[in-house]
Amino acid sequence: MANSDNLSILEQVQGYIQTLKKREEELKKYESSLNQKTEELNKKEKSLNDLTESLNRRQRELISKEDEIDKIKREIDTKIKDIDLKEREIQASLKKANELVDENNKLKTQLQDKISKIENDQKNIDILIRDLKDHIKSLIEGKEVTHEEMIPCPNCGTMISKDALICYNCGFDLTAK
Ligand SMILES: [Zn+2]
């Protein structure tokens, strides 16, 4: 009986040892899987860090691009102001040119008036010369040279052309009636 008791205790102890070995193996497996997971987590952390860094870089790039866009906007504003200024200058020049054209037209009209006045004066002078010639002729020949176109001046009675505007003798203005 004592031998069989000892045997059974030995078997029990061997069984414990077996169980412990199994537990130890399981623990090792668990540890290894924990290590693996830790490694994966480290990898993920590193890739997250990389991602964060690249995001930060992009943000910095975006900020610098925004600065560039602001600069371009300011340049465009300046150019628009320049264009406005030039447009106003052009409009002022156009206004001046139109005023010059108006003035030129006015001068042209005044010149045409003067030309027609001179032509009128020339006609009057021709009539006066004709009357004077008739008068001189009548003084030389001792008789009045009259023709149908002659009328007496209402002021001095000298025979003058009925077309005359002023009397060649007394200067009476025949247009003032
Ligand atoms: Zn007269």
Boltz pocket constraint, residues with backbone or C-beta under 6 A from the ligand:
constraints:
  - pocket:
      binder: B
      contacts: [[A, 153], [A, 154], [A, 155], [A, 156], [A, 157], [A, 158], [A, 167], [A, 168], [A, 169], [A, 170], [A, 171], [A, 172]]
      max_distance: 6.0
